[in-house]
Amino acid sequence: QVQLVESGGGLVQPGGSLRLSCAASGSRFSINAMGWYRQAPGKQRELVAAITTDGRTNYADSVKGRFTISRDNAKNTMYLQMNSLKPEDTAVYYCNAGGVPTYYSGGYTVRPGDYWGQGTQVTVSS
């Protein structure tokens, strides 16, 4: 079992920055690939960014160049640095662990794992 706790959400003006953290506890062997997902009102949950155990990253096109995902395996913690935030980034952001990557030439896709955090609200508004 893995428990995930997110922190760092809040209200920020357009163009601002936030840093989300996700602390994982429990079985290290179950953590595998991790990712950040988000869900805006009336929309489906979508992948924002993912990172494998060896640090390979994957981003949604809408956040490339603005968001950076990272992880500290020694601390079992994952981060999402969000810069140049836009109103359309407003959503509840969820941390996920236990993901399974499928590799192909040039990158990978990831199936979300069974472990989710409680979510943290990010609101971008003036």
C-alpha positions in Angstrom: 0.0 0.0 0.0 1.1 3.6 -0.7 -0.3 6.7 0.8 0.1 10.0 -1.0 -0.3 13.5 0.4 -0.2 16.6 -1.8 0.6 20.2 -0.8 1.3 23.5 -2.4 -1.9 24.4 -4.2 -3.6 27.8 -3.9 -4.7 31.0 -5.7 -2.3 32.7 -8.0 -2.5 35.4 -10.6 -2.0 34.6 -14.3 1.7 34.5 -15.1 2.5 33.4 -11.6 4.1 30.2 -10.2 3.3 27.5 -7.8 5.1 24.4 -6.7 3.2 21.2 -5.8 4.6 18.4 -3.7 3.5 14.9 -3.2 4.9 12.9 -0.3 4.6 9.1 -0.6 4.7 6.6 2.3 4.4 2.9 2.4 5.8 0.3 0.1 8.6 1.7 -2.1 8.3 -1.2 -4.4 4.8 -0.1 -5.3 5.5 3.5 -6.2 6.9 2.8 -9.7 6.1 5.6 -12.2 4.5 8.7 -10.7 2.4 11.5 -12.2 0.3 14.6 -11.7 -3.2 14.6 -13.1 -5.8 17.4 -13.0 -9.5 17.7 -13.2 -11.3 20.9 -14.0 -15.1 21.3 -13.4 -17.1 19.4 -16.0 -14.0 17.8 -17.6 -12.3 14.5 -17.4 -9.2 13.9 -15.4 -6.2 14.3 -17.6 -2.5 13.6 -17.3 -0.4 16.7 -16.7 3.1 15.2 -16.3 4.6 11.8 -15.5 8.1 10.6 -14.3 9.6 7.2 -14.2 11.7 5.8 -11.4 14.8 6.6 -13.5 13.7 10.2 -14.2 12.3 10.0 -17.7 9.5 12.6 -18.1 6.4 13.0 -20.1 4.3 16.2 -20.4 0.9 17.1 -21.8 1.3 19.4 -24.8 -0.6 22.2 -22.9 2.0 22.5 -20.2 5.3 21.8 -22.1 7.8 24.5 -21.4 5.9 25.8 -18.4 5.7 22.9 -16.0 8.6 20.8 -14.7 8.1 17.4 -12.9 10.8 16.0 -10.7 11.2 13.4 -8.0 13.5 12.6 -5.1 13.5 8.9 -4.7 15.4 9.1 -1.4 12.6 11.2 0.1 9.8 9.4 -1.8 8.6 12.9 -2.9 7.5 14.2 -6.3 7.2 17.8 -7.3 5.5 19.9 -10.0 7.0 23.3 -10.6 4.3 25.3 -12.5 5.4 28.6 -14.1 3.6 31.0 -16.4 0.3 29.8 -15.1 -2.9 30.4 -17.1 -6.6 30.5 -16.1 -7.1 27.3 -18.0 -4.7 25.6 -15.6 -7.3 26.0 -12.9 -8.2 22.5 -11.6 -7.8 20.0 -8.8 -4.4 18.5 -9.1 -3.9 14.8 -8.1 -0.8 12.9 -7.4 -0.6 9.3 -8.7 1.8 6.4 -8.0 2.2 2.9 -9.2 1.9 3.9 -12.8 3.0 1.5 -15.5 5.0 3.0 -18.5 4.8 1.6 -22.0 7.9 2.6 -24.0 8.1 3.4 -27.6 10.7 5.0 -29.9 11.1 8.5 -28.5 9.1 8.3 -25.4 6.5 6.5 -23.4 2.9 6.5 -22.3 1.8 5.7 -18.8 -1.2 3.9 -17.3 -2.1 5.5 -14.0 -1.5 3.4 -10.9 -3.9 2.5 -8.2 -2.7 5.1 -5.7 -4.1 8.6 -5.6 -3.7 11.6 -3.3 -6.6 13.6 -2.0 -6.1 16.4 -4.5 -5.1 20.0 -4.1 -6.9 23.0 -5.7 -5.0 25.3 -8.0 -6.8 28.4 -9.0 -5.4 30.9 -11.5 -7.3 34.1 -11.5 -6.8 37.9 -11.3 
